[in-house]
């Protein structure tokens, strides 16, 4: 039976060494065993048999960054929950209401990003948030400009 | 010293069983999907294609290991290695059975027994996204990049409801140690097993966890990273030979890990739904005898003459295992406790693995915006609510 800290983590270290060995072995074995025939066509990027054009380092949707940032914000909440869950039976209702306040604050942020459209993958761009108090810094043109007509 | 030898033996055994299961899970998946689609599946290599996994390994090992010039070589090689390494690492904290004493050696069935087990699994599984995202980026291919990006966003989005769904059983058990979590689920309440899914009221949490688990392992209906009909194969388009197979090994190892975690957190781990140890042993023996009986029955009118030999051989082996369970139930209780634990843990995990395969044969794929909307607008609030309700009732009961 394990007693010290080192003994408790020894199997994890052992499994890590084993996993490292298996990973290296798999990738090494195929590098040694497989025969190699190189030619120009094999060396091109695979695009369904067509000649590839352009570069793969294209610009992609900013949504991917956005989701990663939102994940970090909300995952901190999940990590806060774990130590809270472990001591929950000692603190009971006090712990419940403390966490309720925290969750409500988090949900306020969640509601904001939902209204902002950050979770809507079909929209082209983020919506501006509609504030209740709208200060019009640039009032509309008092004199309606003449419409240009394309008369024949 | 004795402890180190026992650990070495256990690690070796677990690695052997894990790698065999990985190989044969592939065979089971191909067989099950084939039968769902009214085909026979692998049939030629060995009896009923049983040697197919070995043939696949030999084939993949000897295939050309192509590293095209346009890839980023360091990360291109690192990605499949990372995927395999991380997938095999997390099995080390999973408890397979109770603490047993056989031949005077006292040991836990399971490798490590650490007090932050579930945190280690979460940490390792969130690192798993690097393998796929790096593969997609390093391949310098449009399809790979799209697959890698999609999978990164998908896996972090479903990481969140998964972590929240795990929090609910933690409130019930008040521990991060997986062995202690299983220990709190022992016994029964008026005949209903005292598992978190039943008496803990976590049926909803269990489904949330399983849905998130499907997305985390990139399985259908969440296999957007490799969506065949739009991205060809997604993040592993540019990979060949064993590097290609490494991603599949990682996927199957992750499946085994999440099914084990679901068993431990929600389904009572190795605890049997039958209260008495002898009854549980008899049940396990009956299951094996029934399987052996089916094999003998089919051997009588097998379509191929070869099956007339192989079916009874397998039948005898399986009834032998059944006899060991009977011996454990009545003659040798120490052995009975160990093998009953392993039987129930294995049965629960394999039923969940079968569900993974079954769903792959049944459901089509999500669209990407549906997938993300489902994660953030349904899974996240639902998991949060489930956690809060569980906490409220635990606080009320005291």
Interface residues (C-beta under 8 A of the other chain):
Chain A: X1 X2 X7 X8 X9 X10 X11 X12 X14 X15 X16 X18 X19 X20 X22 X23 X24 X26 X27 X29 X30 X31 X33 X34 X35 X36 X37 X42 X43 X44 X45 X46 X47 X48 X54 X56 X57 X58 X60 X63 X64 X67 X68 X71 X74 X75 X78 X79 X81 X82 X85 X86 X87 X88 X89 X92 X93 X95 X96 X99 X100 X103 X107 X110 X114 X119 X120 X121 X122
Chain B: X3 X4 X7 X8 X10 X11 X14 X15 X19 X60 X61 X62 X63 X64 X65 X66 X68 X69 X70 X77 X80 X81 X82 X84 X85 X86 X87 X88 X89 X91 X92 X93 X106 X107 X108 X111 X112 X113 X114 X115 X118 X119 X120 X139 X140 X141 X142 X143 X144 X145 X146 X149 X152 X153 X156 X157 X159 X160 X163 X164 X167 X170 X171 X174 X175 X176 X232 X237 X238 X241 X242 X243 X245 X246 X249 X368 X369 X372 X373 X376 X377 X380 X381 X384 X387 X388 X391 X392 X394 X395 X396 X398
